[in-house]
């Protein structure tokens, strides 16, 4: 939308932090989302837009499909209802398959699998390049990003907001609350929130690259009322991932990994894919998703207070992000006046996906610094420059994959930190 001067206030040192940094990196169809919900509408419009713009932003898509696998008779009995719900949600190519077809599609799966629901449209994407590309596009259209800018309070004079932040006051004609795990705290600046956020931790284990050959499709569990359950899938970076857990906690910022729970995840992975017993784990991580007491997203426009809420955006938010932006854009235009459409400026990001050509394959990147993930000196240098350079070491890792391989930075960290000296926050 042209004619606006948006400012994004980011509490962290890097935009690839908070709820954005730890997820399953899947592009969802919405086949199992709550029917007639804001969530399913945002997922499906976001899905369509991702497919339409991915090439212009150089974003990957691994067309894997997904299988919702039944591991016992009780789960098997639930599969027809999952198919029916998918069809009601408009995902008409979802079908149930029997045990023989499941074995044919995924021969490495445990023979305990009794059948599955095949969802052809579920795919694997890069979880970090997408938000980075969207932010770069916003900057190209005149937006600003203020990092290390935590909102601490605010006052509304009937016309505009004055937000108090750790970088001083910021004046805004309209506030959009998209504060993730702090969404209800920010909402309280405007009004008593109608929702409460309980951060839900998801822990993941990442198996070494040879394990990725054991799967083609995303392996989904039959979901429960509380969670979608533990997923097994390849990653865009050539690994195999198992997770997440679903653990409520009070801390809104720290997602610590727990050895006992990670052992359970490894055991769960081996239970689903027995050959994983012969493969090593080379990374573990945890993320927090902003769960509320409601099953649906909390999105609303308040005309009188000039405030828009986008809260309770859970694990499907990576797919739904573009759809949420569309919904908020329409709400903004309808409530606060017409805005004109601008011709898009495309801001492609470097490719990190293993299945596509990477910079080390050319001479452009210079020598390789991180040999586990084949990250070049040029890629690291580029991530430290430009309109939105990495703000901390985590942001640098997520922009390049450096220090994220099997040695976890043991061999390359000295070179990486030397290149980044004086540019990153601790």
ABEGO torsion letter per residue (X at the ends): XBGBBBBBBBABABABBEAAABBAGBBBAGAABBBGBAAAAAAAAAAAAAAAAAAAAGBBBBBAEBBBBBABAAAAAAAAAAAAAAAAAGBAABBBBBAAAAAAABAABBAABAEBBBBAABBBBBAAAAAAAAAAAAAAAGBBBBBGBBBAEBBBAGABBBBBBAAEBBBBABBBBBAEAAAAAAAAAABBBABBBBBBBBBBBBBBAAAAAABABBBBBBBBAABAEBBBBBBAAGBBBBOBBBBBBABAABBBBBAAAAAAAAAAAAAABAAAAABBBABBBBBBBBBBABABBBBBBBAAAGBBBBBGBBAAAAAAAAAAAAAAAAAAAAAAEBBBBBBBBBBBBBBABAABBBAAABAAAEBBABAAAGBBAAAAAAAABEABBBABAAAAAAAAGBGABAAGGAAAAAAAAAAABGABBX
